[in-house]
Amino acid sequence: MLEALGGRVLRLVGAVAALTLPAAPTPAVAHQRQAAPPVTVPALTNWTPKTGSYAFDSDTRLVASGAAERKVADTLADDLRAAGHGVVRVVAGASRPGDIVIDVRPSARSTLGTEGYELSSGRRLSVTGATATGAFYGTRTLLQLLTQGDRIPAGHTTDVPRYRERGVGVCGCYIQVSLPWLENLVREMAYHKLNQLLLELKVKSDAHPEADTWGYYTKDEIRRLVALGDRYHVEIIPEINSPGHMDPWIENRPDLQLTDSDGTKQPARLDVTQQAAFDYYTSLMDEYAQVFTAKSWHMGADEYMLGSDYAKYPQMLKYAQEKYGPNATPQDAYVDFVNRVQAYAASKGKRLRIWNDGLTGANTVPVAAGTTVEHWLNVAVKPSRLIAQGYAVMNASYSLYLVRGGFHSDTEALYDQSWDPRSFEGEKLTSSAGVTGAKISLWPDNGRGETENEVAAELWPALRHIAQATWGDPHPDTTYAQFTARGTAVGHAPGWRDLTKVPVPDGTYTFRADGVSYPAEVARTADGYTTLRTAGGCLEIRGGKLTLNVPLQPGVEATWQPCDSENTLQRWELEPTADGYHLTNAITRMALTVTDDGRVVQYPPDQRTPALWHLS
């Protein structure tokens, strides 16, 4: 799905509806505003006010009598402490005024479903869900309310999501997205009741070390992230894109690459006519199962013929006709691979997910039943037809994309249009039946176009909007400014880390590590990194093989180049350690190390120990 690989040139269709400014409020309207629900994101769709308020204080306890309740309460206690509310004890038994009561009642499922909850506040505050997940979401509302003060208006709400899939997709593919950034994302998603994170990324492979080109994640890093997602009720779904965009995996495996009629190997295309290609792909699925716990598997399946055509690969038609008869098409070979992966995933207890653009209607073989189709591109087969054919469809529209150095979703315009998950690229449905939900997607098409911190600044408004549009009323406030004020009021999730903090003040320092020493002026950048400047210029990673416009080759030297405030490869993260600092490039995510001959080069931290820099 990468524009840098020849991708998409799309424009949003539709005009932004004009806003009519409201008249001055009448006394009746002012009275309604006084009785409005407390401020949350997503907004509460119903609130029955009562007299008085709930007061949180140092004597407050969390009352949780069962195992499910205790698990929710333990997470809440940790979050209360992280949010600055002190240590709150978790107890069993009877409650008293000032307590917070966590209750899981399976009998309430008919009303609350698997994710809804009830919250009642008065002398005590209670959160009730039919499941632990529902109760957990009630505690997210509680945390948002406590962010605004220790007194919560007395009242009651029943809060149930409109869509079951509410998500974010991140392509930590080709380039690496840092683990702290992803951990922040998981916490923010949970805080706003988003429940699904799609990660297209590379896990460092033991079975296929030839594929271990940077940027990958270690298995321990993914286990840590998945454990956080499990605790915060965010399902982290892995994706290895296939049969297209496979170059991160098969660039060193020409035997598995699709060959065109001129005999040219295609490093990004897996040859689906080979049994060896299927075996290779499913072996990667098995290895990912060692670290991911999700019940879904995403195989991508998009843009297989991006910039090319099936006619250039006669073996595709030959394979399809040998298997499905003379009327088969080359696309049937592609669908056959999808269906074989679907069957393999199902045999492992996992549901398959794919992107929609390969389903052009040119195939005679249908995609296997039970496959979820994530719709991002307007092609001949519309969402309504997919739903009529029995597929679950998620809205992953291009209008919800954030592309590094490229297209950014216009969140304000979407809000003003009252966008909701029925609004697909190329079709607006009248019913939500068959629509699982929606997600925003982050892509690194120009990997150096923006830093992670710049992406985060763009992401938070879009994240809050998708949370609102998938959980409740897509337009709870008259203006977008009023909606964004909600985000300001509830703030960031407990445990969220400000990754823009620089650990040293601006100034001139001498950097020393492993026999190398140089003075440099350190200056904080607007996005929370540093530049290192000397008389010879600014420190930059330059050279070697470029991937998505980024020098991702380990061993590339850091050199002094003319300073350029727009050059993101001149931005560095100073990471404090017990005895000094590590220097990591903001874009390549590789740390600097010193070679035996005194050169300063970049390497993944699991390949070579980062240099320990002492500043004076």
N, C-alpha and C positions, 0 to 999 in steps of 0.2 A: 504493500500500500504506500509506496514511497514515490513521491513526485520526482525526487532526484534521480530515480531509476527510469524516468520516462513517463511519470505518473499522470496525475489527473489535472485537467484544466476544466474546472467546474465553476459555475456561478449559482448563487442562491437565486431561487425564483420567487417572486412575490414581493410586493411592496409592504413597507411598514405602515400599519394602520395609524392614521393621525390621531393624536390625543386631544381630547377636549378638556380644557382646564376646568376643574370643579368650581362651582360658585362658593362664596363665603359660607361657612357652616352655619346652619340654623341651630337653635338651642337643642332641638331633638337629636340632630346629628352629633352635636358635642356630647350629649348624654350617652349616645350609643358608643362613642369613642371611649368614654370613661369606663364602660362595661365591656370593652373589647377584650379578646383573649390575651393572655400574656404573650410577650414577644418571643417567638422561636423560629428556627429554620429547620425543617419545613414549618410553615404556619399551621397552628391548630385550626381545624375546620369547624370545631364546635367547642364551646366553653360555656358552662353553666356557672355563673358567679354566685358566691355565697357571702355571707357576712363574716368579716374578720380576715385573718391571714395566718399562714404557717410561718413559724420562726425557727430558723436553723441556728443553733448555738453550740457551745462547747460541750453541752450535756447530751446532744443528739446521738442516738445509737441507730445502727442498721439492724432491723429485726428480720431474721431469715430462718425459718424453722426447718426447711427441707434441704436436701442436697442441691437441687436445682436452684433454689433461692439463694443458698449460700454462695454458689459460684458467681451469680450475678452480683451479690452484695460484696464479695471480695474484690471484684473488678471495680465496683463503684467506690469502695473505700480507698483503693489505690488512686483512683482518679480524683477523688475529693482531696486527698493529700497533695497530689501533683498540682491541683488547681489552687492550692493555698488555703484550703479550708481546715487544715489540721488533721489529726488522727481521729478517726471515727471508728468506734468498736462495732464489730459484728457479733450479735447475740441471738440466741433462740428464746422462745417463750413469749410471754405477754408483752405488749407494747405499752408505752406511757406517753403522755403529751410531749411533743417535740421529737418523737422518734420518726424514722422513715421505715415503712414496712414494705418488704418485698414479698410478693405472693405469686406463685405459679399455679393456675387452676385449669387443668385440661378441659374441664366441663364448660369453660367459656369459649371454646374454639369456634362454636357456631357463630358467635358474635365478633370475636376478635381475630379469628383466623390464626395463622402461625406467627404473624409479626405485629399484630395490633396490641394495644394495651389500654388500660384505664389508669388515669391519675386523679386522685382526690386529695385536696389539701384543705386543712383546717387546723385543729389543735395538733393533729398528726398529719403525716403525708404518706399516702399509700400508692404503690405502683403494682398493678396486677396485669399479668399476661397469661394467655392460655399455654404458652411455651416460655422457656427461658429466653428465647430470642425476643419475644414480645416484651417481657419484663425488662430485658436489657435496653430496648429502645425507649421504654418509659424512663429509664435512668438517664438516657441522653437528654431527654426533655428537662428532667430535673437539673442536670448539670448546667444546661443553658440558662435556666431560670436563676440558679444560684450565682451565675456569673454576673447577673444584674443586681444582686443584693441578697442579703440573708433573709428577707421577708418575701414570701410568695403569696399572692392574693388567694383567698379561700375560693375554692371552686372545684369543678369536675370536668374532665374531658374523656371521651372515647375516641381514640386516634388509630385509624387503620389505613394502611397504604392502598393506593389505587392499583399499583402495578407490582408484580412480584420480583422483577429484575430491575435494579436501579444501580447504574454502574459507571465505571471509568475504565478506559482501556489505555495502557501505556506500552509503547514500543521501546523497550530497553534492548532493542535489537541493533545489531551493527555497533552502535555506540553503547556505553554503559550509563545507566542512571544510578546515582549513588544510593546505597542502602539507607542512610538517614533520610534522604528525600522520600524514598518509598515508604519508610516507616511513618513519616509525617502524613503522607497521603492516606495510609490505612487509618490512622487515628482521625483524620479529618472526615473521611468517608463515614466511619461509624458514628461520629458526632452528629452528622447530618442524615443519618439513617440510610446511607447507601450500602448495598450488600454484596456487590460483585465487582472484583477487580480482575480484568484480563491483563495478563503480562505476556507479551511476546518477547522472549529473551532466550539467551543461551546459558545453560548450566554446563559447567566444565565437565567434560565427559571422561570417564575412566575407560569406557568401552571403545571410544573412538578418539584417541588423543590427537589424531591428525586434524580434527575439527576444532581444536582448542585455540583458535585465534581470538585475540581480544576484540570486543569486551564481553567477557563472560562473568558469571557469578559462581562462587564455589557452592557446593552442596550445603555446607554449614550455614552460609549466608541465606540461602533460600529456606532452609529449615527454620531459621530464626524469624524470617519474615512471615512464613506460613503460620508459625505458632502465634505471632501477633495477630494475624488475620483471624485465626480460629478463636482467639480470646475475644476479639472485638466483632465477631459475627460478620466478617467480610470474607466471602469465598474467593480465594485467589486461584483463578483458572489459568493454566499454562497454555501457551501456543507455540508450536513450531510450525511456521508457515510452509506449506507444501501443496502441490508439487512445484509452485513458483516461489520465487524469493528464497531459494534454498542455498544460495552462495555462501552464507556463513558456515554452512555445514559441509558442502560438497565441493568447495573451490579447490580442495586438495584431493578430490576423488573424481577424476575425469571419467572413470569407468562407470559412474552413476549418472553422468550428465547426458541430457538429451542432445542428440546430434542431428543437425539439419541436413538437408539434401545436398549441401555443398561439402559435407564432412566436417563442419565447424561445430565444436563442442560449445554447449551453452551452460556456463557455470551456475546460472541462477535457476535452471530448469531441471528437475529430477525426471529421469526417463521412466515414466510410469509403466512402460511395456516390459520392464525387467522385474522379475521376481526378486532379484538382489536389491533393487531399489526399495521395494515394499519391506523386505526384511530389515534393511538398514533403518528405514523410518520407524518401524515398530520397535526396533531395539532401542531407539531414542525415547520412544514413549515409555518403555519399560524402565529406562534409567530415570526419567522424570518422575515416575511413580514412586521412586525411593524418597522423594522430598516433597512432592505436592500431594495434598489430601483431597483436593476437589473431586467432585463426582462428575465433572465435565471435562472434556478435552477439546481444544480448539485447534483445528488443522489449517486455518487460514483459507486455502483453496482459492485465493484471489489472484488476478492478474497473471495467470499462467502464460498467456500468450501476449503479454504486454510488449508492444513494439514489434510484434511478429505475427505469424498466422499459422494455423494448423496445416495449411497446404505445404509448408516448408518441411513438414515432418511426416512423410508418407507412412512411416512405421506405425503412426497412431491409428490411421484408418485401417491398415492391415490387421493390427491387433484387435480393433473393435469388430471388424467384420468376421474375423475368425472366431470370436467369442459370441457375438450377438447376431450374426447373419448378414446378408448382403445389403440390407437397408440401414445398417448401423452407420454412424457418423464418427468423425475423429473425436468429437466432444464426448462420445460414449466411452472412449478410453479414459478420458479425464474423470467422468462420473464413476466409472468402474473403480478407479483408484480411491475416490472419495468413499464409495460404498464399502470397499474392502477395509479401509481404515475405520469406518463406522462399525463394521462387524467386529473388528479387533477391539475397538474401544468398548463396545457393548459386552464383549466376553470378559472384560476386566471391570465391569460394573460402572462404566462411564458413558455419558451421553455426548454425542458429537455436536460441535458447532462449526459453522463455516460462514464466510462472507458470501454475499449474493451475486457478485458480478459475473461469476462463471456460469450462472444459470440463465443462459440467453435464449433458451427454447430450441436451440439447434440439436440438442441431444434427444435420442429416442429412449434411452434408459433413464428412468426416474431416479432421483436421489432417494436413498433409503428413508423409510418412514422413521420418525423419531428424531431426525436431525433438526436442530435449531438453526435457522437462517438469520444471520445478522445483516440487515439491509442498509447499505451505505450509498449505493450508486443506482441512478435511474437507468435501468435496462428494460428490455422488452417484457420480461416477466415481472409484473408488478406485485407489490405486497399482497394485494387482495387475492391475486391468483395463487400465490404461495399458501396463503391461509386457507383458501378454498380447497387446495390440494392436501390439506391436513398438517402443514408444517407450522411449528411455533416460530414466530417472527419477532426479532428484536430490532428496535429502531436505533441504528448507529449512523445516522445521517451525516453526510459531509458538512452540513451546516453546523454540526456540533464539534467540528475538528479544531484542534490547536496544533498547527504545524510550525516547527522551529524554522524561523526565517521565511515563513510563508503565510498561508491563510490562517486567520484567527476568527473563531466563531464570534459573531456579533451578538453577545448575550443580551444587550439592551434591546436590540431590535426583536429578538426572539421573545423576550418578556413582553414587550409592547404588543406583539401579535398574539399573545396568549398561547404560544407554542405548547403543544403537548405531544405525547408519543404516537398519536395517530397521524402526525404530519410527517410523512416520509418524503424522500427525494422523488419527485415525479408523481406523487399521489397523496391525497388527503382522505383518510378513511372516516366514515361516519360512525363506526363502532370500534370499541377497543377489543372486541372478541378476537382472540388469536394473537394479540400483541402482548408480548411478555413484559415490555418496558422499554427503556432507552438508556444510552450511555454517551458520554463525551469521550473523544479519542485523542491521544497525544502522539504525534509522529515526528521523527527527527530527520525529515527530508534533507534539510541543510543542517548538519549536525553542529556546525559552528555558528549558526545564525542567531542563537540565543543560548544563554547559560541556563542551568537548572533553576537558579533563583529568579531569573527573568520569566521563565515558564511558570513558576509558582505564582508570581504576581498576577499573571493572566488567568491562571487556573482557578483561583479561589472564587471569583464571582461566577464563573461558569459552573463550578461544582455545586455551589449553593442553588443556582438556578435549576440544574438537572435534578437535584434532590427535591426541590419544590415541585417541579413538573411531573415527577414520577410518583411522589408520595401523596400529594394533595391537589388543591386548587392551583392551577398554573399561574394565576394572576391574583394573588391575595391582596395586593396593595394597588392603589390607583396609579401610582407612578413608579418607574424603575428606581428613582432615587429613594423612595420610601422602602422599596424592597431591599435595596443594598444597605439601608440603615439597619435592617434586621441583622445582617451579617456583622456589622460593626457592633451591635448590641451583644450578640452571643459570643463574639470573639473566636479564638482558636480552641481546638480540643485540648483537654488536659494531657500533658505529656508532649505536646507539640514543641519542637525545638526551633528557635530562630536561627536558621542557617546563614543569615546575613551578618551575624556578629563576627567581627575580626578581633582576634585575641591580643593584638598589640596596637598601640596608637600609631598614627602616622609619624614618620620620622626616618632618620638615617641610621641604619644598623650595619654591623659587620656580621655576615653569615659565614659560619665555619662548620665544615663537616668532612671527615675522612681526608684531611690534608688539603682541602680546597678552602679558600677564603676570599671573600670579596665584599666591599662595602656597597650597599644599595639603599636607595630611598624607597621606603615602603609607603604606598598611598592606597587608601581604601577606595574601591570603585563603587558606583551608585548601586550595583546589584550585590554588594556584600562580599566581594573578593578583594585581592590586593594586586597591585602591579609592583614590580621590582625594577627600579630605574638606576642606571649608572651613566657615566659619561658616554659609554658605548651604545646606549639605547635601553630597551626594555626586554626582559627575559621572555622568550617565546619558544614554543615547540614548533619546529619547522622541518619538513623533509620527510622522506620515506613514502610509502604507499598511502594514498588518500582513500578513505571510505566515507561516503557522504560528506565530502569536503573536509574531512578530519584526518590528521596524521595519526593513525591508530597502530602503527608498527612499533612494537617494543624495541628499545635500543636507540630510538631517534634522539639526537642531542638537543639539549636546551641551549640556545644561543642568544646573544644580544642583538636585537634588531631595532630599526627605527620605531620609536614609540608611536602607537596608534590607539587612541582611546576606544575606537570601534572594533579593534581586533580582539576577539574573545580568547584567542590562543595566548594572549599576553596576560590573562587573568589567572590567579593562583589562590588556592586555598591553603592557609596556614593552619595546620591541624596540631593542636597542643598534645604533647605526650608527657610522661612523667619527667623526662630529662631534657626535653627540647621540643622541636617541631618537625613535622613532615611537610614537604611541599608537594601538593598535588595540583595538576593542571585542571582548571575548571571545566574544560571540554573533553580532553582525552581520558580523564579520571585515572591517569597513571601517575605514580609518585616518582620523584627524582631520586636517583641513586648515583654514586660516584664509582666510576670504573677504576681498575688498577692503574691505568695510565692517566688518571685525573680528569677524565671527561665527565660532564654531568649529563645523564641520559634518563629517559623515562622507561619504567617497567611496571607491569602489574605487581601489586604488593605481595602476591603469593609466589611470584617467580624470583624476585630479588628483594631482599630486605631494604625498605626505604632508608635513605640517608637520614641521620638524626642531626638536624641543623640547630646550632647554638647561636643565639642572637645577642649581640652586645652593642 
